[in-house]
């Protein structure tokens, strides 16, 4: 029997799945610039705050500088992914996670 993942682990799995989706999309469309941003911080080597912060920074920079069409599905996906990472990095999430690992 597989134990249920914690809320934090669920969030990490969701983030990885979204990154994989974007990776596949940008590979298919040969979108080199977004791929460069994504691959600078993903795949995640672990779920430490610094690793997530690096991914969040890459996504913010991508949103600011290269994805200007808000009607584009990839832009919406990047925004959702960025929000998920930021939510996971919120101080309340980190303190709750730290307390649960004791």
N, C-alpha and C positions, 0 to 999 in steps of 0.2 A: 504494500500500500504506500502511495506517495503522499507525504504530508503536504498540507496546503501551504502555499507560499505566503510570507508575510506581506503586508501592504507595501512595504518598501521594495521587496523582491518583485512583487507584481508590477510596480512602477518601473523598475529597471528592465524587466522583460518587455514591457510596453514600449519603453524608449528604444531598446534594441530592435524590436520589431519595426518601429517606425523608421529608424535609421536604415534598416535593411531594405524596406520599401523604397525609400528615397534613393538609396544606392542603386537598386535595380532600375528604377525609373531613369535616373541620370545616366546610367551606363547605356540603357537602350536608346536614349536620345542624344548620347554623346555630349552631355553637358559637362564640360571639363571644369569650369570654374566652380560650380556648386560641389562637384565631386572633390575638388581640391580642399575646399573648406571642410567638408564632412570627413574626409580621410585624414585630416590633420588632428582629429579628435576621436575618431571611431574607427575600428571597433573598440569598445570599452575594455580595458585590461582588467579593471576592477570597478567597484561601485563607491570608491572613496570620494569624498567631497571635491578634492582637487581634480580628479578625473572628470567628474560631472561638471565642474566649473569650466574646465577647458572646452567641453562639448558645448556648454551654454554660451561661452564667448564666441566660439566658431559660428554657432547658429545666429547669434545677435549680429555679428559682422556680416554674415550672409544676407540676413534680412535687410540690414541698413544699406548695403552697397550693391547688391546684385539681383535681388528679386523684387522688382518694382511693380509687377503686374499683380494687383491684389485679387484679380479674378482667376488667376492661375491656381490650379489644384495643388501644385507643388508648393507654392507660396503659402497656402493655407496649411498644408501639412507641416512645413517648416515652422510656422507660427505656433501650431498646436504642439509640436515637439519641443520647441523652445519654452513654451509655457509649462509643459510637463517637467522639464529639467529644472526650471526656476522654482516650481512648486516643491520639488523634491529637495532643493537646496535651501528652502525657507528655514529660518532658525527653529521654528516650532517643529518642523519635520525632522530636522537633525537631532534636536534634543530628545524627541520621542523615540527616535531610532536608537540613540545612544543609551537611553534608559532601558529599552527593551532587550538590548544585547548583554545586560548585566546578568 
